[in-house]
Amino acid sequence: MDVVINQGSVDEEEQEATDNIKRVQGQINELINILNTNVEALQKRGGNLETLEGLADQLYEKAGEFKVVTRRMRYKHMARNNKWCLLSAVLAFLLVGLIIGVVVLGIKLSSA
């Protein structure tokens, strides 16, 4: 009977070792799946970073173009504004001159 009991415990130990191996193999497979998922995510992230870098370069170029256009528009509007200010000043000067001329002429006519 001793031999049978020993045989039974050996079978149990083998079964336990087999179960442990299966459990460890399952954990390894799960770890491999997680690692593959992480590698895929990193590759996707790398692609997204390249896309983002390209978009950032385009934005930088467009910002330069925008700066040139806004500078041009600022000068254009400043020149237009200056033109109207100069025209208004000339008209005001002429109007003041006309009023002074009429007043001076009126004073000369009334004193004569």
N, CA, C and O atoms as a GROMACS GRO file, in nm:
protein
  448
    1MET      N    1   0.078  -0.119   0.000
    1MET     CA    2   0.000   0.000   0.000
    1MET      C    3   0.083   0.126   0.000
    1MET      O    4   0.043   0.231  -0.050
    2ASP      N    5   0.198   0.112   0.058
    2ASP     CA    6   0.285   0.227   0.062
    2ASP      C    7   0.318   0.274  -0.078
    2ASP      O    8   0.324   0.395  -0.104
    3VAL      N    9   0.340   0.184  -0.165
    3VAL     CA   10   0.378   0.217  -0.302
    3VAL      C   11   0.262   0.286  -0.372
    3VAL      O   12   0.285   0.380  -0.449
    4VAL      N   13   0.143   0.244  -0.349
    4VAL     CA   14   0.025   0.304  -0.412
    4VAL      C   15   0.006   0.446  -0.361
    4VAL      O   16  -0.025   0.535  -0.439
    5ILE      N   17   0.024   0.468  -0.234
    5ILE     CA   18   0.010   0.602  -0.176
    5ILE      C   19   0.117   0.693  -0.237
    5ILE      O   20   0.089   0.808  -0.272
    6ASN      N   21   0.239   0.642  -0.248
    6ASN     CA   22   0.345   0.722  -0.309
    6ASN      C   23   0.313   0.753  -0.454
    6ASN      O   24   0.338   0.864  -0.502
    7GLN      N   25   0.258   0.656  -0.524
    7GLN     CA   26   0.220   0.676  -0.664
    7GLN      C   27   0.112   0.781  -0.673
    7GLN      O   28   0.114   0.864  -0.763
    8GLY      N   29   0.017   0.780  -0.581
    8GLY     CA   30  -0.092   0.878  -0.579
    8GLY      C   31  -0.038   1.017  -0.552
    8GLY      O   32  -0.082   1.113  -0.616
    9SER      N   33   0.057   1.031  -0.461
    9SER     CA   34   0.110   1.164  -0.432
    9SER      C   35   0.196   1.214  -0.548
    9SER      O   36   0.201   1.334  -0.573
   10VAL      N   37   0.263   1.123  -0.620
   10VAL     CA   38   0.341   1.162  -0.737
   10VAL      C   39   0.246   1.212  -0.845
   10VAL      O   40   0.275   1.312  -0.911
   11ASP      N   41   0.134   1.143  -0.865
   11ASP     CA   42   0.036   1.187  -0.964
   11ASP      C   43  -0.021   1.324  -0.927
   11ASP      O   44  -0.042   1.408  -1.014
   12GLU      N   45  -0.046   1.344  -0.800
   12GLU     CA   46  -0.097   1.474  -0.755
   12GLU      C   47   0.006   1.584  -0.776
   12GLU      O   48  -0.027   1.696  -0.816
   13GLU      N   49   0.132   1.550  -0.750
   13GLU     CA   50   0.238   1.649  -0.769
   13GLU      C   51   0.254   1.683  -0.918
   13GLU      O   52   0.274   1.798  -0.955
   14GLU      N   53   0.246   1.580  -1.002
   14GLU     CA   54   0.254   1.603  -1.145
   14GLU      C   55   0.137   1.688  -1.193
   14GLU      O   56   0.154   1.778  -1.274
   15GLN      N   57   0.019   1.656  -1.142
   15GLN     CA   58  -0.101   1.732  -1.180
   15GLN      C   59  -0.087   1.878  -1.134
   15GLN      O   60  -0.121   1.971  -1.207
   16GLU      N   61  -0.037   1.895  -1.013
   16GLU     CA   62  -0.019   2.031  -0.959
   16GLU      C   63   0.086   2.107  -1.041
   16GLU      O   64   0.069   2.225  -1.069
   17ALA      N   65   0.194   2.037  -1.079
   17ALA     CA   66   0.298   2.099  -1.161
   17ALA      C   67   0.243   2.136  -1.298
   17ALA      O   68   0.273   2.242  -1.351
   18THR      N   69   0.161   2.048  -1.355
   18THR     CA   70   0.100   2.073  -1.485
   18THR      C   71   0.006   2.193  -1.476
   18THR      O   72   0.004   2.278  -1.565
   19ASP      N   73  -0.073   2.199  -1.368
   19ASP     CA   74  -0.164   2.313  -1.348
   19ASP      C   75  -0.086   2.443  -1.333
   19ASP      O   76  -0.125   2.546  -1.387
   20ASN      N   77   0.025   2.437  -1.260
   20ASN     CA   78   0.109   2.556  -1.242
   20ASN      C   79   0.168   2.601  -1.376
   20ASN      O   80   0.173   2.720  -1.406
   21ILE      N   81   0.212   2.504  -1.455
   21ILE     CA   82   0.268   2.536  -1.586
   21ILE      C   83   0.162   2.599  -1.675
   21ILE      O   84   0.189   2.698  -1.744
   22LYS      N   85   0.041   2.544  -1.673
   22LYS     CA   86  -0.069   2.600  -1.753
   22LYS      C   87  -0.104   2.741  -1.706
   22LYS      O   88  -0.129   2.830  -1.787
   23ARG      N   89  -0.103   2.761  -1.574
   23ARG     CA   90  -0.135   2.893  -1.518
   23ARG      C   91  -0.028   2.993  -1.560
   23ARG      O   92  -0.060   3.105  -1.601
   24VAL      N   93   0.098   2.953  -1.548
   24VAL     CA   94   0.208   3.042  -1.586
   24VAL      C   95   0.204   3.070  -1.736
   24VAL      O   96   0.227   3.183  -1.780
   25GLN      N   97   0.176   2.966  -1.815
   25GLN     CA   98   0.166   2.984  -1.960
   25GLN      C   99   0.053   3.081  -1.995
   25GLN      O  100   0.069   3.163  -2.084
   26GLY      N  101  -0.058   3.072  -1.926
   26GLY     CA  102  -0.170   3.165  -1.947
   26GLY      C  103  -0.129   3.308  -1.912
   26GLY      O  104  -0.164   3.403  -1.983
   27GLN      N  105  -0.055   3.322  -1.802
   27GLN     CA  106  -0.009   3.456  -1.764
   27GLN      C  107   0.089   3.512  -1.866
   27GLN      O  108   0.087   3.631  -1.898
   28ILE      N  109   0.176   3.424  -1.918
   28ILE     CA  110   0.271   3.467  -2.021
   28ILE      C  111   0.197   3.510  -2.147
   28ILE      O  112   0.231   3.613  -2.207
   29ASN      N  113   0.096   3.432  -2.188
   29ASN     CA  114   0.017   3.468  -2.306
   29ASN      C  115  -0.054   3.603  -2.285
   29ASN      O  116  -0.060   3.686  -2.375
   30GLU      N  117  -0.107   3.622  -2.165
   30GLU     CA  118  -0.174   3.749  -2.133
   30GLU      C  119  -0.074   3.863  -2.139
   30GLU      O  120  -0.105   3.970  -2.192
   31LEU      N  121   0.046   3.843  -2.086
   31LEU     CA  122   0.150   3.945  -2.089
   31LEU      C  123   0.192   3.976  -2.233
   31LEU      O  124   0.215   4.092  -2.267
   32ILE      N  125   0.203   3.872  -2.316
   32ILE     CA  126   0.238   3.891  -2.457
   32ILE      C  127   0.132   3.976  -2.527
   32ILE      O  128   0.164   4.066  -2.604
   33ASN      N  129   0.004   3.947  -2.500
   33ASN     CA  130  -0.105   4.024  -2.559
   33ASN      C  131  -0.097   4.171  -2.515
   33ASN      O  132  -0.115   4.262  -2.596
   34ILE      N  133  -0.070   4.193  -2.388
   34ILE     CA  134  -0.059   4.330  -2.336
   34ILE      C  135   0.058   4.402  -2.402
   34ILE      O  136   0.047   4.518  -2.441
   35LEU      N  137   0.172   4.333  -2.414
   35LEU     CA  138   0.289   4.393  -2.478
   35LEU      C  139   0.261   4.426  -2.625
   35LEU      O  140   0.301   4.533  -2.673
   36ASN      N  141   0.194   4.336  -2.696
   36ASN     CA  142   0.160   4.362  -2.836
   36ASN      C  143   0.068   4.483  -2.848
   36ASN      O  144   0.084   4.566  -2.937
   37THR      N  145  -0.028   4.493  -2.758
   37THR     CA  146  -0.119   4.608  -2.757
   37THR      C  147  -0.042   4.736  -2.731
   37THR      O  148  -0.067   4.838  -2.796
   38ASN      N  149   0.052   4.731  -2.637
   38ASN     CA  150   0.131   4.850  -2.607
   38ASN      C  151   0.219   4.891  -2.725
   38ASN      O  152   0.233   5.010  -2.754
   39VAL      N  153   0.278   4.793  -2.794
   39VAL     CA  154   0.362   4.823  -2.910
   39VAL      C  155   0.277   4.887  -3.020
   39VAL      O  156   0.319   4.985  -3.082
   40GLU      N  157   0.158   4.833  -3.044
   40GLU     CA  158   0.068   4.891  -3.144
   40GLU      C  159   0.030   5.034  -3.107
   40GLU      O  160   0.025   5.122  -3.193
   41ALA      N  161   0.002   5.056  -2.978
   41ALA     CA  162  -0.034   5.191  -2.932
   41ALA      C  163   0.083   5.287  -2.951
   41ALA      O  164   0.062   5.402  -2.989
   42LEU      N  165   0.205   5.241  -2.925
   42LEU     CA  166   0.323   5.326  -2.944
   42LEU      C  167   0.344   5.359  -3.091
   42LEU      O  168   0.380   5.472  -3.125
   43GLN      N  169   0.322   5.261  -3.178
   43GLN     CA  170   0.337   5.286  -3.321
   43GLN      C  171   0.232   5.386  -3.368
   43GLN      O  172   0.262   5.475  -3.448
   44LYS      N  173   0.111   5.371  -3.320
   44LYS     CA  174   0.003   5.464  -3.356
   44LYS      C  175   0.036   5.603  -3.303
   44LYS      O  176   0.015   5.703  -3.372
   45ARG      N  177   0.088   5.610  -3.182
   45ARG     CA  178   0.124   5.738  -3.122
   45ARG      C  179   0.235   5.804  -3.203
   45ARG      O  180   0.232   5.925  -3.226
   46GLY      N  181   0.332   5.724  -3.247
   46GLY     CA  182   0.440   5.778  -3.330
   46GLY      C  183   0.385   5.838  -3.460
   46GLY      O  184   0.427   5.945  -3.503
   47GLY      N  185   0.292   5.768  -3.521
   47GLY     CA  186   0.227   5.820  -3.643
   47GLY      C  187   0.151   5.948  -3.614
   47GLY      O  188   0.156   6.043  -3.692
   48ASN      N  189   0.081   5.950  -3.501
   48ASN     CA  190   0.007   6.070  -3.464
   48ASN      C  191   0.101   6.187  -3.437
   48ASN      O  192   0.070   6.301  -3.470
   49LEU      N  193   0.216   6.158  -3.376
   49LEU     CA  194   0.313   6.264  -3.350
   49LEU      C  195   0.370   6.321  -3.480
   49LEU      O  196   0.391   6.441  -3.491
   50GLU      N  197   0.393   6.234  -3.577
   50GLU     CA  198   0.442   6.280  -3.707
   50GLU      C  199   0.337   6.368  -3.775
   50GLU      O  200   0.370   6.472  -3.832
   51THR      N  201   0.212   6.326  -3.767
   51THR     CA  202   0.103   6.406  -3.824
   51THR      C  203   0.094   6.540  -3.754
   51THR      O  204   0.079   6.644  -3.818
   52LEU      N  205   0.104   6.538  -3.622
   52LEU     CA  206   0.097   6.661  -3.544
   52LEU      C  207   0.213   6.754  -3.578
   52LEU      O  208   0.196   6.875  -3.587
   53GLU      N  209   0.331   6.696  -3.597
   53GLU     CA  210   0.448   6.777  -3.634
   53GLU      C  211   0.427   6.843  -3.769
   53GLU      O  212   0.460   6.960  -3.788
   54GLY      N  213   0.371   6.768  -3.864
   54GLY     CA  214   0.341   6.826  -3.996
   54GLY      C  215   0.240   6.939  -3.986
   54GLY      O  216   0.256   7.043  -4.051
   55LEU      N  217   0.137   6.919  -3.906
   55LEU     CA  218   0.037   7.024  -3.888
   55LEU      C  219   0.096   7.147  -3.820
   55LEU      O  220   0.061   7.260  -3.853
   56ALA      N  221   0.186   7.125  -3.725
   56ALA     CA  222   0.252   7.238  -3.658
   56ALA      C  223   0.337   7.317  -3.756
   56ALA      O  224   0.340   7.440  -3.750
   57ASP      N  225   0.407   7.248  -3.847
   57ASP     CA  226   0.486   7.316  -3.949
   57ASP      C  227   0.397   7.398  -4.041
   57ASP      O  228   0.430   7.512  -4.076
   58GLN      N  229   0.283   7.341  -4.081
   58GLN     CA  230   0.189   7.414  -4.166
   58GLN      C  231   0.136   7.538  -4.094
   58GLN      O  232   0.123   7.645  -4.153
   59LEU      N  233   0.104   7.522  -3.966
   59LEU     CA  234   0.054   7.634  -3.888
   59LEU      C  235   0.159   7.744  -3.879
   59LEU      O  236   0.126   7.862  -3.888
   60TYR      N  237   0.285   7.706  -3.860
   60TYR     CA  238   0.394   7.804  -3.853
   60TYR      C  239   0.404   7.882  -3.985
   60TYR      O  240   0.421   8.004  -3.984
   61GLU      N  241   0.394   7.811  -4.096
   61GLU     CA  242   0.401   7.877  -4.227
   61GLU      C  243   0.283   7.972  -4.246
   61GLU      O  244   0.300   8.085  -4.292
   62LYS      N  245   0.164   7.927  -4.209
   62LYS     CA  246   0.044   8.011  -4.222
   62LYS      C  247   0.052   8.132  -4.130
   62LYS      O  248   0.004   8.240  -4.166
   63ALA      N  249   0.113   8.116  -4.014
   63ALA     CA  250   0.128   8.229  -3.922
   63ALA      C  251   0.220   8.334  -3.984
   63ALA      O  252   0.195   8.454  -3.970
   64GLY      N  253   0.325   8.291  -4.053
   64GLY     CA  254   0.414   8.384  -4.122
   64GLY      C  255   0.340   8.460  -4.232
   64GLY      O  256   0.356   8.581  -4.248
   65GLU      N  257   0.259   8.387  -4.309
   65GLU     CA  258   0.180   8.450  -4.415
   65GLU      C  259   0.081   8.549  -4.354
   65GLU      O  260   0.062   8.658  -4.407
   66PHE      N  261   0.018   8.511  -4.245
   66PHE     CA  262  -0.078   8.598  -4.178
   66PHE      C  263  -0.011   8.726  -4.130
   66PHE      O  264  -0.069   8.834  -4.140
   67LYS      N  265   0.110   8.715  -4.079
   67LYS     CA  266   0.184   8.832  -4.031
   67LYS      C  267   0.211   8.928  -4.146
   67LYS      O  268   0.196   9.050  -4.130
   68VAL      N  269   0.250   8.876  -4.261
   68VAL     CA  270   0.277   8.960  -4.377
   68VAL      C  271   0.149   9.030  -4.423
   68VAL      O  272   0.150   9.150  -4.450
   69VAL      N  273   0.041   8.956  -4.432
   69VAL     CA  274  -0.086   9.013  -4.478
   69VAL      C  275  -0.136   9.119  -4.380
   69VAL      O  276  -0.182   9.225  -4.423
   70THR      N  277  -0.128   9.092  -4.251
   70THR     CA  278  -0.176   9.191  -4.155
   70THR      C  279  -0.090   9.316  -4.157
   70THR      O  280  -0.143   9.426  -4.141
   71ARG      N  281   0.039   9.303  -4.177
   71ARG     CA  282   0.127   9.420  -4.185
   71ARG      C  283   0.087   9.505  -4.307
   71ARG      O  284   0.079   9.627  -4.299
   72ARG      N  285   0.063   9.437  -4.419
   72ARG     CA  286   0.022   9.507  -4.541
   72ARG      C  287  -0.111   9.580  -4.520
   72ARG      O  288  -0.127   9.695  -4.559
   73MET      N  289  -0.205   9.510  -4.458
   73MET     CA  290  -0.337   9.571  -4.432
   73MET      C  291  -0.325   9.688  -4.336
   73MET      O  292  -0.393   9.789  -4.353
   74ARG      N  293  -0.239   9.677  -4.236
   74ARG     CA  294  -0.222   9.786  -4.138
   74ARG      C  295  -0.170   9.911  -4.209
   74ARG      O  296  -0.221  10.021  -4.185
   75TYR      N  297  -0.071   9.895  -4.294
   75TYR     CA  298  -0.017  10.010  -4.366
   75TYR      C  299  -0.121  10.069  -4.461
   75TYR      O  300  -0.132  10.191  -4.475
   76LYS      N  301  -0.197   9.982  -4.526
   76LYS     CA  302  -0.300  10.028  -4.619
   76LYS      C  303  -0.404  10.111  -4.545
   76LYS      O  304  -0.440  10.220  -4.590
   77HIS      N  305  -0.452  10.061  -4.432
   77HIS     CA  306  -0.554  10.135  -4.356
   77HIS      C  307  -0.495  10.260  -4.292
   77HIS      O  308  -0.565  10.360  -4.279
   78MET      N  309  -0.369  10.254  -4.251
   78MET     CA  310  -0.305  10.371  -4.193
   78MET      C  311  -0.291  10.481  -4.298
   78MET      O  312  -0.313  10.598  -4.269
   79ALA      N  313  -0.255  10.443  -4.421
   79ALA     CA  314  -0.244  10.541  -4.530
   79ALA      C  315  -0.381  10.600  -4.562
   79ALA      O  316  -0.393  10.721  -4.582
   80ARG      N  317  -0.482  10.516  -4.566
   80ARG     CA  318  -0.617  10.564  -4.593
   80ARG      C  319  -0.662  10.660  -4.482
   80ARG      O  320  -0.720  10.765  -4.510
   81ASN      N  321  -0.635  10.624  -4.357
   81ASN     CA  322  -0.672  10.708  -4.245
   81ASN      C  323  -0.596  10.841  -4.249
   81ASN      O  324  -0.654  10.946  -4.225
   82ASN      N  325  -0.466  10.835  -4.280
   82ASN     CA  326  -0.387  10.957  -4.291
   82ASN      C  327  -0.436  11.046  -4.403
   82ASN      O  328  -0.436  11.169  -4.390
   83LYS      N  329  -0.479  10.986  -4.515
   83LYS     CA  330  -0.531  11.062  -4.628
   83LYS      C  331  -0.654  11.141  -4.585
   83LYS      O  332  -0.668  11.259  -4.617
   84TRP      N  333  -0.745  11.073  -4.512
   84TRP     CA  334  -0.867  11.140  -4.468
   84TRP      C  335  -0.836  11.248  -4.363
   84TRP      O  336  -0.900  11.353  -4.362
   85CYS      N  337  -0.740  11.222  -4.276
   85CYS     CA  338  -0.701  11.324  -4.177
   85CYS      C  339  -0.641  11.445  -4.246
   85CYS      O  340  -0.674  11.558  -4.210
   86LEU      N  341  -0.556  11.425  -4.344
   86LEU     CA  342  -0.496  11.535  -4.418
   86LEU      C  343  -0.601  11.614  -4.494
   86LEU      O  344  -0.600  11.737  -4.494
   87LEU      N  345  -0.693  11.544  -4.559
   87LEU     CA  346  -0.801  11.610  -4.631
   87LEU      C  347  -0.888  11.691  -4.536
   87LEU      O  348  -0.926  11.804  -4.567
   88SER      N  349  -0.920  11.634  -4.420
   88SER     CA  350  -1.000  11.706  -4.320
   88SER      C  351  -0.926  11.829  -4.270
   88SER      O  352  -0.987  11.934  -4.252
   89ALA      N  353  -0.796  11.819  -4.248
   89ALA     CA  354  -0.716  11.933  -4.202
   89ALA      C  355  -0.714  12.043  -4.307
   89ALA      O  356  -0.728  12.160  -4.273
   90VAL      N  357  -0.696  12.008  -4.432
   90VAL     CA  358  -0.694  12.106  -4.541
   90VAL      C  359  -0.828  12.176  -4.551
   90VAL      O  360  -0.835  12.298  -4.564
   91LEU      N  361  -0.937  12.098  -4.546
   91LEU     CA  362  -1.071  12.157  -4.552
   91LEU      C  363  -1.096  12.249  -4.433
   91LEU      O  364  -1.154  12.357  -4.449
   92ALA      N  365  -1.054  12.209  -4.315
   92ALA     CA  366  -1.072  12.293  -4.197
   92ALA      C  367  -0.991  12.421  -4.212
   92ALA      O  368  -1.039  12.529  -4.177
   93PHE      N  369  -0.869  12.412  -4.262
   93PHE     CA  370  -0.785  12.530  -4.283
   93PHE      C  371  -0.850  12.625  -4.384
   93PHE      O  372  -0.853  12.746  -4.362
   94LEU      N  373  -0.901  12.569  -4.494
   94LEU     CA  374  -0.968  12.652  -4.594
   94LEU      C  375  -1.094  12.717  -4.537
   94LEU      O  376  -1.121  12.834  -4.565
   95LEU      N  377  -1.170  12.643  -4.459
   95LEU     CA  378  -1.292  12.696  -4.399
   95LEU      C  379  -1.259  12.808  -4.301
   95LEU      O  380  -1.324  12.913  -4.301
   96VAL      N  381  -1.157  12.787  -4.217
   96VAL     CA  382  -1.116  12.891  -4.123
   96VAL      C  383  -1.065  13.013  -4.201
   96VAL      O  384  -1.095  13.127  -4.164
   97GLY      N  385  -0.989  12.991  -4.306
   97GLY     CA  386  -0.941  13.102  -4.390
   97GLY      C  387  -1.056  13.178  -4.454
   97GLY      O  388  -1.054  13.300  -4.460
   98LEU      N  389  -1.155  13.106  -4.504
   98LEU     CA  390  -1.272  13.168  -4.566
   98LEU      C  391  -1.349  13.251  -4.464
   98LEU      O  392  -1.389  13.364  -4.492
   99ILE      N  393  -1.368  13.195  -4.344
   99ILE     CA  394  -1.440  13.268  -4.239
   99ILE      C  395  -1.362  13.393  -4.201
   99ILE      O  396  -1.421  13.501  -4.189
  100ILE      N  397  -1.233  13.380  -4.182
  100ILE     CA  398  -1.151  13.497  -4.147
  100ILE      C  399  -1.155  13.600  -4.260
  100ILE      O  400  -1.165  13.720  -4.235
  101GLY      N  401  -1.149  13.554  -4.383
  101GLY     CA  402  -1.156  13.644  -4.499
  101GLY      C  403  -1.288  13.719  -4.504
  101GLY      O  404  -1.290  13.839  -4.528
  102VAL      N  405  -1.397  13.649  -4.481
  102VAL     CA  406  -1.529  13.712  -4.483
  102VAL      C  407  -1.539  13.813  -4.370
  102VAL      O  408  -1.590  13.923  -4.390
  103VAL      N  409  -1.491  13.777  -4.251
  103VAL     CA  410  -1.499  13.868  -4.136
  103VAL      C  411  -1.412  13.990  -4.162
  103VAL      O  412  -1.457  14.102  -4.138
  104VAL      N  413  -1.292  13.972  -4.209
  104VAL     CA  414  -1.201  14.085  -4.234
  104VAL      C  415  -1.257  14.171  -4.348
  104VAL      O  416  -1.255  14.294  -4.339
  105LEU      N  417  -1.308  14.108  -4.452
  105LEU     CA  418  -1.367  14.182  -4.563
  105LEU      C  419  -1.491  14.257  -4.517
  105LEU      O  420  -1.516  14.370  -4.560
  106GLY      N  421  -1.570  14.194  -4.429
  106GLY     CA  422  -1.691  14.259  -4.375
  106GLY      C  423  -1.654  14.378  -4.290
  106GLY      O  424  -1.722  14.481  -4.295
  107ILE      N  425  -1.546  14.367  -4.212
  107ILE     CA  426  -1.503  14.478  -4.127
  107ILE      C  427  -1.452  14.592  -4.216
  107ILE      O  428  -1.480  14.708  -4.187
  108LYS      N  429  -1.379  14.564  -4.322
  108LYS     CA  430  -1.328  14.667  -4.412
  108LYS      C  431  -1.442  14.736  -4.486
  108LYS      O  432  -1.440  14.857  -4.506
  109LEU      N  433  -1.542  14.659  -4.527
  109LEU     CA  434  -1.654  14.717  -4.599
  109LEU      C  435  -1.738  14.804  -4.506
  109LEU      O  436  -1.784  14.911  -4.546
  110SER      N  437  -1.757  14.761  -4.384
  110SER     CA  438  -1.837  14.840  -4.293
  110SER      C  439  -1.763  14.964  -4.242
  110SER      O  440  -1.829  15.062  -4.207
  111SER      N  441  -1.633  14.964  -4.238
  111SER     CA  442  -1.561  15.080  -4.194
  111SER      C  443  -1.539  15.178  -4.309
  111SER      O  444  -1.512  15.295  -4.283
  112ALA      N  445  -1.551  15.137  -4.427
  112ALA     CA  446  -1.528  15.226  -4.540
  112ALA      C  447  -1.649  15.302  -4.574
  112ALA      O  448  -1.648  15.382  -4.667
   0.00000   0.00000   0.00000
